[in-house]
Amino acid sequence: MTAPDASKPDETTETAPGGLDASPAPAERLAALRAELARLGLDGFLAPRTDEFMGEYMSARAERVQWLTGFSGSAGFVGVAAETAAIFVDGRYTLQVMDQVDPEVFTPRHVTEAPPGAWIRETFATGARIGYDPWLHTKAGLARLKRAAADVGAALVAVSDNPIDAVWADQPAPPDAPVLPHAVAFAGESSRDKRARIGAELEKRGLAAAVLTASDSIAWLLNIRGGDVPNCPVALSYAILKQDGAVDWFIDASKLTDAARAALDNSVAVQPFESFPQALEALGAGGATVLADAAGGPVAALERLAAGGAEVVEGEDPCLLPKACKNAAELEGARAAHRRDAAALARFLHWLSVEAPSGRLTELDAIAHLAALRARGDRYHGPSFDTIAGAGPNGAIVHYRASPATNRRIEPDNLLLVDSGGQYDDGTTDVTRTIAVGAPSAEMRRRFTQVLKGHIAVATARFPKGVTGSQLDPLARAALWADGVDYDHGTGHGVGSYLNVHEGPQRIAKAHSAVALQPGMIVSNEPGYYKTGAFGIRIENLVAVAAVEEPPEGAEKALLEFETLTLAPIDRTLIDPAMLSAAERRWLDAYHARVLAEIGPQVEPEVREWLEAVCAPL
């Protein structure tokens, strides 16, 4: 896919290529796949919603699960057998999957409560041959599936060509977006210095090289940006980083602009993309010790290394942590990008306050207007993800995406949830605001205030170095838990620097995390509440981890805290002040005073006047 075009205010209404706009997908597609499996002598096939780069965002060519089922969510897994088929989703998508998939064709299952392994045990018998594409599975994920198959005497069989591709007649072509350099002024460090630094770490560990399969790691390491997938400025490619800092980069060379070529020094060797498997085998021919990410990379890469004779050391992508810990230039860029983004948000929220009470606006109207406002900003390249605008019950669908078929009017006396973000040269934004249109109910105000209390608890947390996001997660949920309610998604995800809006390894979530929060990391703070069929609530700011400059007297450990980056008013009409403590009120008033001081000078007089009212002390 080409780089996002900021001149298009609403990309959600465009016809998807390759039949991807069919929802539910025609049952004939599954029938064609079953016929292909029979031709290959397979009794089933396992298809995760991913590509060979293991990215969340993929090119249209790789959207095999969506083409087969109609499900457009960012995480899913399909199992196909001769007589039955299932689609597995997490808690974010339990409502969406019912809207987009024909349950008579694909049985929806919760991926943790009724996982693929259980389905394999229920579905197959001794002697069954179940196909899989080794470029679409991690080693650990595949091992779980193999154990399930072995339990019933079945076997998983690697296929050299994906059978879905064989029956997808109008499958889109591979993306060919141009590759551009990312200026050192924004990156804060040259590619040569990054490669030398990480190469030296490889040498210390006795590693000859590291295999990189994550497109955002390669974009960060080489200081390049692309547009091969929606919303994330990456170029789909692979790389091998050697201990001397040299890189073999496997990419379609026709995508490299003259500027990108000029920015690469002679220690980066551009290689044909299709030669990557053979290069892995050649790397192992001398018995080299090679680092490969078994958790985040395709199992096929590990197998090719081993086939060549390499000593494979399984470990984390060596770019992951350095990329997550933003340097001073990247942090300053994030602040600047958020200020510009906030001006667009202020104009949007002011517009909503004027137009929404009429009841004439729809979700798609809101999406288009916000996109147009962002496109006016400096250094803007496009959205960082497809904007979520959920009115009323659509707001309860966590990763809802408005379409002409689902587009709902923004009705009075209801809630509108808007989750959006932008990609700028100097940073990536992601912000959610829940807006009351008309008079909110007492229940809406109570739940919103509980979510706000959780948001403030995270924003104001101070914690010793070594604390992980999973240890902070309960702070966001405590007020909701007290009423016996919760939300079924993480509280925070890492965010890149003009890169992927979802970035590891940091996160704030119930699930255990072994990665401590470190200075420079950017993470979202987004507790929520969702009442099925009624409304959804989420309050999201991005925050940066920072060292506490003046720790309290007697502190025995170095302390960290969060710097809030996002600047957008929080709807005071949804707050029950009696539920807030004095400290929580002080935080909210100080936050709103900062929004007014930093954003007010950027906007038109009528928007500033509105900001003054909505940012007034509680």
C-alpha positions in Angstrom: 0.0 0.0 0.0 1.2 3.5 -0.7 1.9 5.9 2.0 -1.2 7.4 3.7 -2.6 10.4 1.8 -3.5 13.2 4.1 -5.7 14.7 1.4 -8.2 11.9 1.7 -10.3 12.9 4.8 -12.1 9.5 5.0 -10.4 6.4 3.9 -12.9 4.1 5.6 -15.4 4.5 2.7 -13.1 3.4 -0.1 -13.8 0.0 -1.7 -11.3 -2.5 -0.4 -9.1 -4.4 -2.9 -9.3 -8.1 -3.5 -12.8 -8.6 -2.2 -11.8 -7.5 1.3 -15.0 -5.4 1.7 -17.2 -8.5 1.8 -18.5 -9.0 5.3 -19.4 -11.8 6.0 -17.3 -13.3 3.3 -19.1 -15.5 0.7 -19.2 -19.2 1.8 -17.8 -20.1 -1.6 -14.4 -18.9 -0.5 -14.2 -21.5 2.2 -15.5 -24.2 -0.2 -12.7 -23.3 -2.6 -10.1 -23.6 0.1 -11.4 -27.0 1.2 -11.2 -28.2 -2.4 -7.5 -27.0 -2.5 -6.7 -28.7 0.8 -8.2 -31.9 -0.6 -6.0 -31.6 -3.7 -3.0 -31.2 -1.4 -3.9 -34.2 0.7 -4.6 -32.1 3.8 -7.5 -32.6 6.2 -7.3 -29.0 7.6 -5.4 -25.7 7.6 -4.5 -23.3 10.4 -4.4 -19.6 9.4 -3.3 -16.9 11.9 -4.2 -13.3 11.1 -0.6 -12.2 10.5 2.0 -11.8 7.7 5.5 -13.1 7.3 6.8 -10.0 9.2 4.5 -10.8 12.2 3.1 -7.3 12.1 -0.2 -6.1 13.4 -0.8 -4.0 10.4 -0.5 -5.8 7.1 -0.7 -5.1 3.4 -4.0 -6.0 1.7 -2.2 -8.9 0.1 -1.7 -10.6 3.5 -5.3 -10.1 4.8 -6.1 -13.8 4.3 -8.3 -14.2 7.4 -10.4 -11.2 6.4 -10.8 -12.4 2.8 -11.8 -15.9 4.0 -14.2 -14.8 6.8 -15.0 -11.1 6.5 -13.5 -10.4 10.0 -11.3 -7.2 9.9 -10.0 -7.1 13.4 -6.3 -6.8 14.2 -6.0 -10.2 15.9 -7.6 -13.5 14.9 -7.0 -17.1 14.0 -8.9 -19.5 11.7 -9.0 -23.2 11.8 -10.5 -25.1 8.8 -11.4 -28.7 8.6 -13.4 -30.7 6.1 -16.7 -30.3 7.8 -16.2 -27.5 10.3 -14.4 -24.2 10.7 -13.7 -21.8 13.6 -12.5 -18.3 14.1 -10.7 -17.3 17.3 -10.7 -13.8 18.7 -9.9 -12.1 22.0 -12.1 -10.1 24.3 -11.8 -6.9 22.1 -13.6 -8.5 19.2 -16.3 -10.8 20.6 -19.0 -8.4 19.4 -17.3 -7.4 16.1 -16.8 -11.0 15.0 -20.6 -11.7 15.4 -21.3 -8.7 13.1 -18.7 -9.6 10.4 -18.6 -13.4 10.2 -21.4 -15.9 9.3 -21.6 -18.1 12.4 -23.1 -20.9 10.3 -19.8 -21.0 8.4 -17.2 -20.1 11.0 -17.9 -20.8 14.7 -16.7 -17.8 16.8 -14.5 -18.9 19.8 -12.7 -16.9 22.5 -9.0 -17.5 21.9 -8.2 -18.0 25.6 -11.4 -19.7 26.8 -11.7 -22.1 23.8 -8.3 -21.9 22.1 -7.1 -23.4 18.8 -5.5 -26.3 20.5 -8.7 -27.4 22.1 -10.4 -27.1 18.7 -7.8 -29.3 17.1 -8.3 -32.0 19.8 -12.1 -31.8 19.3 -12.0 -31.8 15.5 -9.3 -34.1 14.2 -8.5 -37.8 14.7 -5.5 -40.2 14.3 -3.8 -39.8 10.9 -5.1 -36.4 10.1 -2.8 -34.0 8.2 -3.2 -30.4 9.1 -1.4 -27.8 7.0 0.3 -24.6 8.1 2.4 -21.8 6.5 5.7 -21.7 8.5 6.2 -18.0 7.7 3.0 -17.2 9.6 3.7 -18.9 12.9 6.1 -18.4 15.7 8.1 -21.3 17.2 6.2 -21.2 20.5 2.8 -20.8 18.9 3.4 -23.6 16.5 4.7 -25.9 19.3 1.4 -25.5 21.1 -0.5 -26.5 18.0 1.7 -29.4 17.3 1.2 -30.7 20.9 -2.6 -30.5 20.4 -2.4 -32.4 17.1 -0.1 -35.1 18.6 -2.6 -35.6 21.5 -5.1 -37.0 19.0 -2.6 -38.7 16.7 -2.7 -36.0 14.0 0.3 -34.2 12.4 1.0 -30.6 11.4 2.4 -30.4 7.8 4.3 -27.3 6.6 3.2 -26.1 3.1 5.6 -24.2 0.8 2.8 -22.2 -0.8 -0.1 -20.9 1.2 -3.3 -22.6 -0.1 -5.4 -19.5 0.6 -3.3 -17.7 -2.0 -4.0 -20.4 -4.5 -7.8 -19.8 -4.3 -7.7 -16.0 -3.9 -8.0 -15.1 -7.6 -7.9 -11.3 -7.2 -5.4 -11.2 -4.4 -3.7 -7.8 -4.3 -0.2 -7.4 -5.6 2.7 -6.9 -3.1 3.0 -3.3 -1.8 5.4 -1.0 -3.6 5.4 2.2 -1.6 8.5 4.4 -1.9 11.1 4.2 0.9 12.4 7.5 2.3 15.1 8.5 4.8 14.1 9.5 8.4 16.1 12.6 9.3 18.6 12.4 12.1 17.1 15.5 13.5 14.0 13.5 14.3 15.7 10.1 15.0 18.2 11.6 17.3 20.9 9.2 16.3 22.4 8.1 13.0 21.9 4.7 11.6 25.6 4.0 11.6 25.8 4.8 15.3 22.8 2.6 16.1 24.2 -0.3 14.1 27.6 0.1 15.7 26.1 0.2 19.2 23.9 -2.9 18.7 26.6 -4.7 16.8 29.0 -4.2 19.7 26.4 -5.8 22.0 26.2 -8.8 19.7 30.0 -9.1 19.8 30.0 -9.0 23.6 27.5 -11.9 23.6 29.6 -13.9 21.2 27.0 -13.6 18.4 28.1 -13.3 14.8 24.8 -11.8 13.6 21.2 -11.1 14.4 18.2 -11.8 12.1 15.6 -9.0 12.0 12.2 -9.8 10.8 10.1 -7.0 12.3 9.7 -4.2 9.8 9.6 -1.4 12.5 12.9 -2.6 14.0 14.5 -2.4 10.5 12.9 1.1 9.9 14.3 2.3 13.3 17.8 0.7 12.7 18.3 2.1 9.2 16.5 5.4 9.8 14.1 4.8 6.9 10.4 5.0 6.6 7.9 3.5 4.1 4.3 3.0 3.4 3.8 -0.7 2.7 1.1 -1.2 5.3 -1.8 1.0 6.4 -1.1 3.6 9.1 2.5 2.5 10.0 5.4 4.0 8.0 7.4 0.9 7.4 8.9 -0.9 4.4 8.3 -4.7 4.4 11.7 -6.2 4.5 14.2 -8.5 6.4 17.7 -7.8 7.6 20.7 -9.5 9.0 22.8 -7.3 11.3 26.4 -8.4 11.9 28.6 -7.7 14.8 30.7 -5.1 12.9 27.5 -3.1 12.3 27.1 -4.1 8.6 23.7 -5.0 7.4 22.3 -7.2 4.6 18.9 -5.7 3.8 16.5 -7.8 1.9 14.0 -5.6 0.1 12.5 -4.9 -3.3 15.2 -2.4 -4.5 12.7 -0.7 -6.8 11.1 0.9 -3.7 14.2 2.7 -2.7 14.1 6.4 -3.6 17.3 8.2 -4.5 17.2 10.0 -1.1 17.0 6.7 0.7 19.9 5.3 -1.3 21.9 8.4 -0.6 21.2 8.1 3.2 22.6 4.5 3.3 26.3 4.1 3.7 28.4 1.3 2.1 28.0 -1.0 5.1 24.3 -1.6 4.2 24.1 -4.0 1.3 20.7 -4.1 -0.4 19.9 -7.7 -1.4 16.9 -9.2 -3.4 14.0 -9.8 -1.1 13.4 -13.3 -2.3 17.0 -14.3 -1.5 16.4 -14.1 2.3 15.8 -17.8 2.9 19.0 -18.8 1.1 20.9 -16.1 2.9 19.8 -17.6 6.3 21.1 -21.0 5.2 24.4 -19.5 4.0 24.8 -17.7 7.3 24.7 -21.0 9.1 27.0 -22.8 6.7 30.1 -21.8 8.7 28.4 -22.8 12.0 27.9 -19.1 13.0 26.2 -18.3 16.2 23.1 -16.3 15.2 20.5 -14.5 17.3 16.9 -14.9 16.2 13.6 -13.8 17.8 11.7 -17.0 18.3 8.8 -15.3 20.1 8.3 -12.5 17.5 9.6 -13.9 14.2 8.5 -16.7 11.8 9.5 -20.2 12.7 10.6 -20.6 9.0 13.6 -18.3 9.6 14.8 -20.4 12.6 14.4 -23.6 10.5 16.4 -22.1 7.6 19.2 -21.1 10.0 19.3 -24.5 11.5 19.2 -26.2 8.1 22.3 -24.3 7.2 24.2 -25.4 10.3 23.9 -22.2 12.4 24.0 -22.3 16.2 20.7 -20.5 16.8 20.4 -18.4 19.9 16.8 -17.7 20.6 16.3 -14.2 22.1 14.6 -10.9 21.9 15.0 -8.7 18.8 18.1 -6.6 19.7 16.4 -3.4 18.4 13.3 -3.8 20.5 14.4 -2.2 23.8 16.6 0.5 22.3 13.8 1.5 20.0 11.3 1.6 22.9 13.5 3.9 25.0 13.2 7.2 23.2 16.2 9.5 23.1 16.0 13.3 23.9 15.3 14.3 20.3 12.5 11.7 20.0 10.9 12.8 23.2 11.0 16.4 22.3 9.5 15.5 18.9 6.7 13.6 20.7 5.9 16.7 22.7 5.8 18.9 19.6 3.7 16.4 17.6 1.2 16.1 20.5 0.8 19.9 20.7 0.0 20.1 17.0 -2.3 17.1 17.3 -4.0 18.7 20.2 -4.9 21.8 18.2 -6.7 19.6 15.7 -8.5 17.8 18.5 -9.6 21.0 20.1 -11.0 22.2 16.8 -12.8 18.9 16.4 -14.2 18.7 19.9 -15.4 22.3 19.6 -17.1 21.4 16.3 -18.8 18.4 17.9 -20.1 20.6 20.7 -21.8 22.8 18.1 -23.0 20.3 15.5 -23.6 17.0 17.4 -26.7 18.1 19.5 -28.7 18.5 16.2 -28.7 14.7 15.8 -27.7 15.0 12.1 -24.1 14.0 12.4 -23.0 10.4 11.8 -19.9 8.5 12.9 -18.4 8.8 9.4 -19.1 12.5 9.5 -17.0 12.8 12.6 -14.2 10.6 11.2 -14.0 12.7 8.0 -14.0 16.0 9.9 -11.3 15.0 12.3 -9.1 13.7 9.4 -9.5 16.9 7.5 -8.5 19.0 10.6 -5.4 16.8 11.2 -4.4 17.0 7.6 -4.0 20.8 8.0 -1.2 20.3 10.5 2.5 20.6 9.9 4.6 17.4 9.4 1.4 15.3 9.2 1.5 12.0 7.1 -1.8 10.3 7.9 -3.6 8.4 10.7 -1.7 6.2 13.1 -4.7 3.7 12.9 -8.2 3.8 11.5 -10.2 6.2 13.6 -12.8 4.6 15.9 -15.9 6.7 16.3 -18.5 4.7 18.2 -21.9 6.3 18.9 -24.1 4.8 21.6 -23.9 0.9 21.5 -21.2 1.0 18.8 -18.9 2.5 21.4 -19.1 -0.7 23.4 -17.3 -2.5 20.5 -13.7 -2.0 21.6 -12.1 -1.9 18.2 -15.2 -0.8 16.2 -14.7 0.5 12.7 -17.5 2.5 11.2 -18.6 1.6 7.7 -21.5 2.6 5.4 -23.2 -0.6 6.7 -22.7 0.2 10.4 -22.7 4.0 10.3 -24.8 5.3 13.2 -26.2 8.8 13.9 -24.7 10.6 16.9 -27.9 10.9 18.9 -28.7 13.2 21.8 -28.5 12.0 25.4 -25.9 9.4 24.5 -22.1 8.9 24.3 -19.7 9.2 21.5 -16.3 7.4 21.8 -13.6 8.7 19.5 -10.2 7.0 19.5 -7.8 8.4 16.9 -4.2 9.3 16.2 -1.8 10.8 13.7 1.6 10.1 12.2 4.0 13.0 12.2 7.6 13.4 11.2 8.5 13.9 14.9 6.1 11.6 16.6 3.0 9.3 16.7 -0.1 10.2 18.6 -3.0 8.1 20.0 -5.8 9.6 22.0 -9.3 8.6 23.1 -12.1 10.9 24.4 -15.6 10.0 25.3 -18.1 12.8 24.7 -21.6 13.3 26.2 -24.0 14.5 23.6 -26.9 16.1 25.5 -27.5 14.9 29.1 -25.7 11.7 30.2 -27.4 9.3 32.6 -26.3 8.8 36.2 -24.9 5.4 35.2 -22.8 7.0 32.4 -21.4 9.5 34.8 -20.6 7.0 37.5 -18.8 4.7 35.1 -17.0 7.6 33.4 -15.8 8.9 36.8 -14.5 5.5 37.8 -12.6 5.2 34.5 -11.2 8.7 35.1 -10.1 7.7 38.7 -8.2 4.8 37.1 -6.6 7.1 34.5 -5.5 9.5 37.1 -4.1 6.7 39.3 -1.8 5.6 36.5 -0.9 9.2 35.5 0.2 10.1 39.0 1.9 6.9 39.9 5.5 6.9 41.2 7.3 3.6 41.3 10.8 2.2 41.8 12.9 1.2 38.8 12.3 -2.4 38.0 8.5 -2.2 38.2 6.6 -3.6 35.2 3.4 -2.5 33.6 1.6 -5.5 34.9 2.3 -4.4 38.5 0.7 -1.0 37.7 -2.3 -2.3 35.9 -4.5 -2.8 39.0 -4.3 1.0 39.7 -6.4 1.6 36.6 -9.0 -0.9 37.5 -9.5 -0.5 41.3 -12.4 1.9 41.1 -14.3 -0.3 38.6 -13.5 -3.5 40.5 -15.1 -2.0 43.6 -18.4 -2.1 41.7 -17.7 -5.6 40.3 -17.0 -4.4 36.7 -13.9 -4.4 34.5 -12.7 -4.0 30.9 -11.3 -6.8 28.7 -8.3 -5.1 27.2 -4.9 -3.9 28.4 -4.5 -0.5 30.1 -1.5 0.6 28.0 0.6 -0.3 25.0 3.9 1.0 23.8 4.0 3.6 21.0 6.7 4.3 18.5 8.4 7.5 17.2 6.8 8.1 13.8 6.5 4.3 13.8 4.0 1.7 14.9 1.2 2.9 17.2 1.5 -0.4 19.0 5.1 -1.1 20.0 6.7 -3.5 22.4 8.1 -4.7 24.7 6.5 -2.3 27.3 2.8 -2.5 28.2 0.4 -2.0 31.1 -1.9 -5.1 31.3 -3.1 -7.9 33.5 -0.9 -10.4 31.7 2.5 -10.8 33.3 5.3 -8.7 31.8 9.0 -9.4 32.5 9.9 -6.0 31.0 10.4 -3.2 33.4 9.3 0.3 32.5 12.3 2.4 31.7 12.9 6.2 31.1 12.1 7.2 27.5 9.4 4.6 27.0 6.1 5.9 25.7 3.0 4.1 26.7 -0.7 4.7 26.6 -2.9 5.1 29.6 -6.4 4.0 28.6 -8.7 2.4 31.1 -12.3 1.9 29.9 -15.8 0.5 30.5 -18.2 -1.0 28.0 -21.8 -1.9 28.4 -22.9 -4.1 25.6 -25.7 -2.7 23.5 -25.6 0.7 25.3 -22.4 2.7 25.4 -18.6 2.6 25.7 -16.2 4.7 27.7 -12.4 5.1 27.4 -10.0 7.9 28.4 -6.6 7.6 26.7 -3.5 9.8 27.0 0.0 8.9 26.0 2.6 9.2 28.7 6.4 9.0 28.8 8.4 7.3 31.5 10.7 9.7 33.3 13.0 9.7 36.2 11.8 11.5 39.3 14.2 14.5 39.6 13.6 15.2 43.2 12.8 12.0 45.1 11.4 12.2 48.6 13.8 12.4 51.5 14.8 8.9 52.6 14.0 7.2 49.3 16.0 4.0 49.0 15.4 3.3 45.4 15.5 5.4 42.2 11.9 6.4 41.3 10.1 6.8 38.0 7.0 8.6 37.0 4.9 9.5 33.9 4.9 12.7 31.9 1.6 13.1 30.2 2.0 14.0 26.5 -1.6 14.2 25.2 -3.3 17.5 25.6 -7.1 17.4 25.1 -9.9 18.3 27.4 -11.8 15.6 29.3 -15.5 16.0 29.3 -16.5 17.5 32.6 -20.2 16.9 32.1 -19.5 13.2 32.5 -17.7 13.6 35.8 -19.4 13.2 39.2 -17.2 15.5 41.3 -18.4 13.9 44.6 -16.6 10.7 43.5 -13.2 12.4 43.2 -10.7 12.9 46.0 -9.1 16.3 46.5 -5.9 15.1 44.9 -7.8 13.8 41.9 -9.5 17.1 41.4 -6.2 18.9 41.6 -4.7 16.7 38.9 -7.7 17.3 36.6 -7.7 21.1 37.2 -3.9 21.2 36.6 -4.2 19.1 33.4 -6.9 21.3 32.0 -5.0 24.5 32.9 -2.0 23.0 30.9 -4.3 22.2 28.0 -5.6 25.7 27.9 -2.1 27.3 28.3 -0.4 25.2 25.6 -3.2 24.8 23.1 -5.3 27.9 23.5 -2.7 30.1 21.6 -2.7 27.8 18.6 -6.5 27.9 17.9 -9.0 30.4 16.6 -10.7 32.8 19.0 -14.0 30.8 19.1 -12.2 27.6 19.8 -10.1 29.2 22.5 -13.3 30.6 24.1 -14.7 27.1 24.1 -11.5 25.7 25.6 -11.6 28.3 28.4 -15.1 27.0 29.4 -14.4 23.3 29.2 -11.0 23.6 30.9 -12.3 25.7 33.8 -11.6 24.3 37.3 -13.9 21.6 38.4 
